[in-house]
């Protein structure tokens, strides 16, 4: 009998071991009340909404935000603008040939750069003792504001009185990828949400048939930092930027395949989301809610996106004003599309224009297209965008931001090879120019000043975090209170820094 009992006990132990081994991670999570995932992500489902207000739940325990992550929310206080159009010149344009006129550089052109400017500094392509390089453009004071604009931008002078310049922005990054990440996520490392994601997370979208955050690219490439510059980081993925195209279908696979009717598509999505809702009831994973909303958004976008992304139906005089080329991918097309998108209630539109890493001749085309050529591509469309928004009464509700990830040195490149005569400027984070226009911005203002050769800011220096704080302020956020719980602590776009740049506010 004892032998029989031993056999039975052994068989029972083996059965128990097999059952234990058969338990998958999902079974384990399911057995833990709301699961470990639910515990780790409890800040999403419990406590407060993005603005720190207690969440209001329905009978099934979900909030309106859970059911529709892009539903609108009021900001902390009355906003100055409803939408943002951010124009990023990927590669970093030279402020010394566009907006920051330094006549002293003419005097020192060709002279050795003082060693005091080089000591303790890091450069990408400067070795030994480089030569100072005078401005490669001609400047004039334009408009009633008298702000300086170069002859590389003959159209922009028409709207110079609409913008506010920041002449002494600085960053501690001098390589393109980390600097672009820093400029758009507040950190030079991967994993943080982009500013467009923060805006749509906090405010939602006024048009439920379109994404709250749309991205348009031109110049033939995406930014060096990749698509992370419009990613959602640790925010739910529904808040990441949706990249659209100005050539061909605006979104891939937006048309139904042959044999798929719209009614059949709706029934298919309903069936998929029924399964997703059952999964959410089991595991309380917020990404399941994001998936449900993305399926439904994609269905609605099939009707809304082709219409808003069609520039062919624009009046001919508008097309000429922007200089658009229907059927092509261009910065001009993207500027017109940006106007159409904010007109239709899109919260944040980001335009990335690649090709501004002008290490070669800044005057004419060279190995990298040349600064003057790039200026020709953006001058007319940006001017048209400001004028078009203004004539439609949209400029007062829209903020336009322009800039790159850093600036350019007043000395020319010196790669230690005499056979390579580069008349270009190296990467430089100590001082560069950005500008803003639109609602809440003081027209014709100019804040900050650099030294006689444009090397460093000597007055009104502002950081990338200051720029972010100002954008959030205009959208109605207190940047210090606008946070998201992640890994046990509250994160914000401005990290632990940032001051509102009050000098450029109306």
C-alpha positions as CSV (number, residue, x, y, z in Angstrom):
1,X,0.0,0.0,0.0
2,X,2.9,2.3,0.8
3,X,4.4,1.7,-2.6
4,X,1.0,2.5,-4.2
5,X,0.7,5.7,-2.2
6,X,4.2,6.8,-3.3
7,X,3.3,6.3,-6.9
8,X,0.1,8.3,-6.5
9,X,2.0,11.2,-4.7
10,X,4.6,11.2,-7.4
11,X,2.0,11.4,-10.1
12,X,0.2,14.2,-8.3
13,X,3.5,16.1,-7.9
14,X,4.3,15.7,-11.6
15,X,0.8,16.8,-12.6
16,X,1.2,19.9,-10.4
17,X,4.6,20.7,-11.9
18,X,3.1,20.4,-15.4
19,X,0.3,22.7,-14.5
20,X,2.6,25.2,-13.0
21,X,4.9,25.2,-16.0
22,X,1.9,25.6,-18.3
23,X,1.0,28.8,-16.6
24,X,2.0,31.5,-19.1
25,X,2.8,35.1,-18.1
26,X,-0.6,36.1,-19.3
27,X,-2.3,33.6,-16.9
28,X,-0.2,34.9,-14.1
29,X,-1.1,38.5,-14.8
30,X,-4.8,37.5,-15.1
31,X,-4.8,35.8,-11.7
32,X,-3.5,38.9,-10.0
33,X,-6.6,41.0,-9.5
34,X,-6.2,43.7,-12.2
35,X,-2.7,42.2,-12.9
36,X,0.8,43.5,-12.4
37,X,0.3,45.5,-15.6
38,X,-2.7,47.1,-14.0
39,X,-0.8,47.9,-10.9
40,X,2.2,49.4,-12.7
41,X,-0.1,51.4,-14.9
42,X,-2.6,52.4,-12.2
43,X,-1.8,56.1,-12.6
44,X,-3.5,55.9,-16.0
45,X,-6.8,54.5,-14.6
46,X,-6.8,56.0,-11.1
47,X,-6.2,59.4,-9.6
48,X,-6.2,62.4,-11.9
49,X,-6.5,63.4,-15.5
50,X,-3.6,65.1,-17.5
51,X,-4.4,68.5,-15.7
52,X,-4.4,67.1,-12.2
53,X,-8.2,66.9,-11.9
54,X,-9.9,63.8,-10.4
55,X,-11.1,61.4,-13.1
56,X,-14.8,61.0,-13.5
57,X,-15.7,57.3,-14.1
58,X,-18.7,55.7,-15.8
59,X,-20.6,52.7,-14.4
60,X,-18.1,50.3,-16.0
61,X,-15.1,52.0,-14.3
62,X,-13.8,53.7,-17.4
63,X,-13.4,57.5,-17.9
64,X,-14.4,59.4,-21.0
65,X,-10.7,59.7,-21.8
66,X,-10.3,55.9,-21.6
67,X,-13.1,55.4,-24.1
68,X,-11.9,58.2,-26.3
69,X,-8.2,59.3,-25.7
70,X,-8.6,62.2,-28.1
71,X,-11.7,63.7,-26.4
72,X,-11.2,67.4,-25.7
73,X,-10.1,68.6,-22.3
74,X,-9.9,72.2,-21.0
75,X,-6.3,73.5,-20.3
76,X,-5.2,74.9,-17.0
77,X,-6.2,78.4,-18.0
78,X,-7.6,80.3,-21.0
79,X,-5.3,79.5,-23.9
80,X,-3.9,82.1,-26.4
81,X,-4.0,79.5,-29.3
82,X,-5.8,76.4,-30.3
83,X,-3.3,74.9,-32.7
84,X,0.5,74.8,-33.3
85,X,2.3,74.6,-36.6
86,X,6.0,73.8,-35.9
87,X,8.4,74.3,-38.8
88,X,11.6,72.4,-38.1
89,X,14.6,72.9,-40.5
90,X,16.4,69.6,-40.0
91,X,20.1,70.0,-40.2
92,X,20.3,73.4,-38.5
93,X,20.2,76.6,-40.7
94,X,22.9,79.3,-40.3
95,X,21.4,82.2,-38.4
96,X,24.3,84.3,-39.5
97,X,23.1,84.2,-43.1
98,X,19.4,84.6,-42.3
99,X,18.5,86.8,-39.3
100,X,21.5,87.5,-37.0
101,X,23.4,90.2,-38.9
102,X,27.0,90.7,-37.6
103,X,28.8,93.4,-39.6
104,X,31.9,92.9,-37.5
105,X,32.3,89.5,-39.1
106,X,33.1,91.4,-42.4
107,X,36.0,93.1,-40.6
108,X,37.4,89.9,-39.3
109,X,36.7,87.7,-42.3
110,X,39.7,85.4,-43.1
111,X,41.4,86.1,-39.8
112,X,42.4,83.3,-37.4
113,X,39.7,82.6,-34.8
114,X,40.9,83.6,-31.2
115,X,41.9,80.6,-29.2
116,X,39.8,81.8,-26.3
117,X,36.7,80.9,-28.3
118,X,37.9,77.4,-28.9
119,X,39.2,76.4,-25.5
120,X,36.9,73.8,-23.8
121,X,34.5,73.7,-26.7
122,X,33.5,70.7,-28.8
123,X,33.0,71.0,-32.5
124,X,32.0,68.5,-35.2
125,X,34.3,69.5,-38.0
126,X,36.8,72.0,-36.6
127,X,40.4,71.1,-36.1
128,X,43.4,73.4,-35.3
129,X,42.8,77.1,-35.8
130,X,39.9,77.9,-38.1
131,X,39.3,81.2,-40.0
132,X,36.5,83.6,-39.1
133,X,34.0,83.9,-42.0
134,X,32.0,87.0,-42.8
135,X,28.3,86.9,-43.6
136,X,27.7,85.3,-47.0
137,X,24.5,87.3,-47.5
138,X,23.4,90.9,-47.6
139,X,21.2,92.3,-44.9
140,X,18.6,95.1,-44.6
141,X,16.3,96.2,-41.8
142,X,12.8,95.5,-42.8
143,X,9.3,96.6,-41.8
144,X,8.3,98.9,-39.0
145,X,10.1,96.7,-36.5
146,X,13.4,97.3,-38.3
147,X,14.4,93.6,-37.8
148,X,17.3,92.3,-39.9
149,X,16.5,90.0,-42.8
150,X,19.0,88.7,-45.4
151,X,18.6,88.8,-49.2
152,X,18.3,85.0,-49.0
153,X,14.7,85.6,-47.9
154,X,13.2,88.3,-50.2
155,X,9.5,87.2,-49.5
156,X,9.9,86.9,-45.7
157,X,10.5,90.6,-45.3
158,X,6.7,91.1,-46.0
159,X,5.8,89.4,-42.8
160,X,8.7,90.3,-40.6
161,X,6.5,92.5,-38.5
162,X,4.3,89.5,-37.6
163,X,7.0,87.5,-35.9
164,X,9.0,87.6,-32.7
165,X,12.6,86.6,-32.9
166,X,14.6,84.7,-30.3
167,X,18.2,85.6,-31.1
168,X,20.0,83.8,-28.3
169,X,18.6,80.3,-28.0
170,X,21.1,77.8,-26.7
171,X,21.5,74.0,-26.4
172,X,24.1,71.7,-25.0
173,X,23.8,69.3,-27.9
174,X,26.0,69.6,-31.1
175,X,25.2,66.4,-33.0
176,X,22.0,66.3,-35.1
177,X,20.2,63.3,-33.7
178,X,20.5,64.1,-30.0
179,X,19.9,67.8,-30.6
180,X,16.7,67.1,-32.6
181,X,15.5,64.8,-29.8
182,X,16.2,67.5,-27.3
183,X,14.4,70.1,-29.3
184,X,11.2,68.0,-29.7
185,X,11.1,65.8,-26.6
186,X,13.0,67.8,-24.0
187,X,15.7,65.1,-23.7
188,X,18.6,64.1,-26.0
189,X,17.9,60.4,-25.3
190,X,15.2,58.1,-26.7
191,X,12.0,57.4,-24.8
192,X,10.4,60.8,-24.0
193,X,7.2,62.0,-25.6
194,X,7.4,64.7,-28.3
195,X,5.9,68.1,-27.7
196,X,3.0,67.3,-30.2
197,X,2.2,64.2,-28.2
198,X,2.1,66.2,-25.0
199,X,-0.3,68.7,-26.6
200,X,-2.7,66.1,-27.9
201,X,-2.5,64.2,-24.6
202,X,-3.4,67.3,-22.6
203,X,-6.0,68.9,-24.9
204,X,-7.3,66.1,-27.3
205,X,-8.5,66.9,-30.8
206,X,-11.3,69.2,-31.9
207,X,-11.9,67.0,-35.0
208,X,-12.6,63.4,-34.1
209,X,-12.2,62.3,-37.7
210,X,-8.6,63.4,-37.9
211,X,-5.5,62.7,-35.8
212,X,-4.7,65.3,-33.2
213,X,-1.0,65.3,-34.2
214,X,0.0,65.2,-37.9
215,X,3.5,65.1,-39.3
216,X,4.6,66.1,-42.8
217,X,8.1,65.7,-44.2
218,X,10.0,67.2,-47.2
219,X,13.5,67.3,-48.5
220,X,13.8,63.6,-49.3
221,X,14.6,62.2,-45.8
222,X,13.3,62.1,-42.3
223,X,15.3,63.9,-39.5
224,X,18.5,62.3,-38.3
225,X,16.8,61.3,-35.0
226,X,14.2,59.3,-37.0
227,X,10.5,59.1,-36.2
228,X,11.2,59.4,-32.4
229,X,11.0,63.1,-32.8
230,X,7.2,62.7,-33.2
231,X,6.8,59.6,-31.1
232,X,4.7,59.3,-27.9
233,X,7.4,57.9,-25.7
234,X,5.9,56.6,-22.5
235,X,2.5,58.2,-23.3
236,X,-0.1,55.9,-24.8
237,X,0.7,55.4,-28.5
238,X,-2.6,57.0,-29.6
239,X,-0.8,60.3,-29.0
240,X,2.1,59.8,-31.4
241,X,2.3,61.9,-34.6
242,X,0.6,60.4,-37.7
243,X,2.8,60.9,-40.7
244,X,1.0,61.9,-43.8
245,X,2.3,62.3,-47.4
246,X,1.8,65.2,-49.7
247,X,2.4,62.9,-52.7
248,X,0.2,59.9,-53.6
249,X,-2.2,58.6,-50.9
250,X,-1.8,60.8,-47.8
251,X,-1.8,57.6,-45.6
252,X,-0.8,54.2,-46.8
253,X,-3.6,51.7,-47.4
254,X,-6.2,54.3,-46.8
255,X,-8.3,52.9,-49.7
256,X,-10.2,49.7,-49.3
257,X,-9.0,46.7,-51.3
258,X,-11.1,45.3,-54.1
259,X,-14.1,43.5,-52.8
260,X,-14.1,45.2,-49.5
261,X,-17.2,47.5,-49.1
262,X,-17.4,50.2,-46.4
263,X,-20.2,48.3,-44.7
264,X,-18.1,45.1,-44.6
265,X,-15.1,47.2,-43.3
266,X,-17.3,48.6,-40.4
267,X,-18.5,45.1,-39.5
268,X,-14.9,43.8,-39.5
269,X,-13.7,46.6,-37.2
270,X,-16.7,46.1,-34.9
271,X,-15.8,42.4,-34.6
272,X,-12.1,43.1,-33.9
273,X,-12.9,45.7,-31.3
274,X,-15.4,43.4,-29.6
275,X,-12.5,41.0,-29.0
276,X,-10.3,43.9,-28.0
277,X,-12.8,45.1,-25.4
278,X,-13.0,41.6,-24.0
279,X,-9.2,41.6,-23.7
280,X,-9.3,44.9,-22.0
281,X,-11.8,43.7,-19.5
282,X,-9.4,40.9,-18.6
283,X,-6.0,42.7,-18.5
284,X,-6.7,46.4,-18.2
285,X,-3.9,47.2,-20.6
286,X,-4.2,50.9,-21.8
287,X,-2.6,49.9,-25.2
288,X,-5.7,47.8,-25.9
289,X,-7.8,51.0,-25.6
290,X,-5.4,52.8,-27.8
291,X,-5.7,50.0,-30.4
292,X,-9.5,50.2,-30.3
293,X,-9.5,53.9,-30.9
294,X,-6.9,53.6,-33.7
295,X,-9.1,51.1,-35.5
296,X,-12.0,53.5,-35.2
297,X,-10.0,56.5,-36.1
298,X,-8.6,54.8,-39.2
299,X,-12.1,54.0,-40.3
300,X,-13.2,57.7,-40.0
301,X,-10.0,58.9,-41.6
302,X,-10.8,57.1,-44.8
303,X,-13.5,59.8,-45.4
304,X,-11.9,62.9,-43.8
305,X,-8.2,62.6,-44.8
306,X,-8.4,62.4,-48.6
307,X,-10.6,65.6,-48.5
308,X,-8.4,67.7,-46.2
309,X,-5.1,66.5,-47.8
310,X,-6.3,67.4,-51.3
311,X,-4.7,70.7,-52.5
312,X,-6.0,70.4,-56.0
313,X,-9.4,72.0,-55.0
314,X,-7.7,75.1,-53.7
315,X,-8.1,78.3,-55.7
316,X,-5.4,79.0,-58.2
317,X,-4.3,82.2,-56.5
318,X,-3.7,80.3,-53.3
319,X,-1.6,77.7,-55.1
320,X,0.4,80.5,-56.7
321,X,0.9,82.3,-53.4
322,X,2.4,79.2,-51.8
323,X,4.2,78.0,-54.9
324,X,2.7,74.5,-54.6
325,X,3.3,71.7,-57.1
326,X,0.3,69.3,-56.9
327,X,1.4,65.7,-57.1
328,X,4.9,66.4,-55.7
329,X,6.3,66.2,-52.2
330,X,7.5,69.6,-51.3
331,X,7.8,72.0,-48.4
332,X,5.4,74.4,-50.2
333,X,2.7,71.7,-50.5
334,X,3.2,70.9,-46.8
335,X,2.7,74.5,-45.7
336,X,-0.6,74.7,-47.6
337,X,-1.6,71.3,-46.0
338,X,-0.7,72.7,-42.6
339,X,-3.1,75.5,-43.0
340,X,-5.9,73.1,-44.2
341,X,-5.2,70.8,-41.2
342,X,-5.4,73.5,-38.5
343,X,-8.5,74.9,-40.3
344,X,-10.1,71.5,-39.8
345,X,-9.2,71.3,-36.1
346,X,-6.0,69.4,-36.0
347,X,-4.2,70.3,-32.8
348,X,-0.5,70.0,-33.7
349,X,1.0,70.0,-37.2
350,X,4.8,69.4,-37.5
351,X,6.7,70.1,-40.7
352,X,10.2,68.6,-41.0
353,X,12.3,69.9,-43.9
354,X,15.5,67.9,-44.4
355,X,18.7,69.3,-46.1
356,X,19.8,72.2,-43.9
357,X,23.2,70.6,-42.8
358,X,25.0,73.0,-45.1
359,X,28.7,72.1,-44.5
360,X,29.6,73.2,-48.0
361,X,29.2,76.5,-49.7
362,X,26.5,78.4,-47.9
363,X,25.9,80.7,-50.9
364,X,25.2,78.2,-53.8
365,X,24.5,74.6,-54.3
366,X,27.2,72.1,-53.3
367,X,27.5,68.7,-51.8
368,X,24.5,69.5,-49.5
369,X,22.3,71.7,-51.7
370,X,23.5,74.9,-50.1
371,X,21.9,77.3,-47.7
372,X,20.7,79.7,-50.3
373,X,18.9,77.0,-52.2
374,X,17.2,75.8,-49.1
375,X,16.1,79.4,-48.3
376,X,14.6,79.6,-51.8
377,X,12.5,76.5,-51.0
378,X,11.0,77.9,-47.8
379,X,10.9,81.7,-48.2
380,X,7.7,81.9,-50.3
381,X,5.7,79.1,-48.6
382,X,6.3,80.4,-45.1
383,X,5.4,83.9,-46.1
384,X,2.2,82.6,-47.7
385,X,1.4,80.5,-44.6
386,X,1.4,83.5,-42.3
387,X,-0.5,85.7,-44.8
388,X,-3.1,83.0,-45.5
389,X,-3.7,82.3,-41.9
390,X,-4.0,86.0,-41.2
391,X,-6.5,86.7,-44.0
392,X,-8.7,83.8,-42.8
393,X,-8.7,85.0,-39.2
394,X,-6.8,81.8,-38.1
395,X,-3.5,83.4,-37.2
396,X,-4.8,84.7,-33.8
397,X,-5.7,81.1,-32.9
398,X,-2.6,79.4,-34.3
399,X,1.0,79.5,-33.1
400,X,3.8,79.1,-35.7
401,X,7.2,78.1,-34.5
402,X,10.3,78.1,-36.7
403,X,13.9,76.9,-36.1
404,X,16.5,74.1,-36.3
405,X,18.2,72.0,-33.6
406,X,21.2,74.3,-33.2
407,X,23.0,77.1,-35.0
408,X,26.2,77.6,-36.9
409,X,29.7,78.9,-36.0
410,X,31.0,82.3,-37.0
411,X,34.2,80.5,-38.1
412,X,34.4,78.3,-41.1
413,X,35.0,74.6,-41.0
414,X,38.5,73.3,-40.8
415,X,38.9,69.6,-41.2
416,X,42.6,69.6,-41.1
417,X,42.8,68.9,-44.9
418,X,44.1,71.9,-47.0
419,X,42.7,70.3,-50.1
420,X,39.2,70.5,-48.8
421,X,38.3,74.2,-48.8
422,X,34.9,74.3,-47.1
423,X,33.2,77.6,-47.1
424,X,30.6,76.3,-44.6
425,X,29.9,76.8,-40.9
426,X,30.2,74.1,-38.2
427,X,27.5,72.9,-35.7
428,X,27.1,75.4,-32.8
429,X,24.8,75.3,-29.8
430,X,25.9,78.4,-27.9
431,X,23.6,80.8,-29.8
432,X,21.0,80.4,-32.6
433,X,17.8,82.0,-33.8
434,X,14.2,80.9,-33.6
435,X,11.0,82.8,-34.2
436,X,7.3,82.5,-33.3
437,X,4.2,84.1,-34.8
438,X,0.5,84.1,-34.1
439,X,-1.8,84.2,-31.1
440,X,-0.3,85.6,-28.0
441,X,3.0,86.7,-29.7
442,X,4.3,90.3,-29.6
443,X,4.5,91.3,-33.2
444,X,7.8,92.6,-34.4
445,X,9.6,91.7,-31.2
446,X,13.2,90.7,-30.9
447,X,14.5,89.1,-27.7
448,X,18.1,88.3,-27.0
449,X,21.4,89.4,-28.5
450,X,24.7,87.7,-29.4
451,X,28.2,89.1,-29.3
452,X,29.8,91.1,-32.1
453,X,30.6,87.9,-34.1
454,X,27.5,85.9,-33.2
455,X,29.4,83.3,-31.1
456,X,27.6,83.5,-27.8
457,X,24.5,85.0,-26.3
458,X,25.2,88.1,-24.2
459,X,21.7,89.1,-23.4
460,X,18.3,87.4,-23.2
461,X,19.7,83.8,-23.5
462,X,16.9,81.2,-23.5
463,X,17.0,77.4,-23.4
464,X,15.2,74.7,-25.3
465,X,13.2,74.1,-22.1
466,X,12.2,77.8,-22.1
467,X,10.9,77.5,-25.6
468,X,8.8,74.5,-24.6
469,X,7.5,76.3,-21.5
470,X,6.4,79.2,-23.7
471,X,4.6,77.0,-26.3
472,X,2.8,75.1,-23.5
473,X,1.9,78.4,-21.9
474,X,0.3,79.7,-25.1
475,X,-1.7,76.4,-25.3
476,X,-3.0,77.1,-21.8
477,X,-0.7,74.8,-19.7
478,X,1.3,75.5,-16.6
479,X,4.3,73.5,-17.7
480,X,5.3,72.7,-14.1
481,X,1.9,71.1,-13.3
482,X,1.4,69.4,-16.7
483,X,2.9,65.9,-15.8
484,X,2.5,62.2,-16.4
485,X,3.3,59.5,-14.0
486,X,5.9,57.0,-15.3
487,X,8.3,54.7,-13.5
488,X,7.3,56.0,-10.1
489,X,7.6,59.7,-10.6
490,X,5.9,62.5,-12.5
491,X,7.5,63.5,-15.8
492,X,7.0,66.7,-17.7
493,X,8.1,68.1,-21.1
494,X,10.4,70.7,-19.4
495,X,12.0,68.2,-17.0
496,X,12.9,70.3,-14.0
497,X,13.7,73.5,-15.9
498,X,12.1,76.0,-18.1
499,X,10.9,79.6,-17.8
500,X,8.2,81.3,-19.9
501,X,9.8,83.8,-22.3
502,X,7.5,86.7,-21.3
503,X,9.4,89.3,-23.5
504,X,7.9,87.9,-26.7
505,X,4.3,87.6,-25.4
506,X,1.7,90.2,-26.3
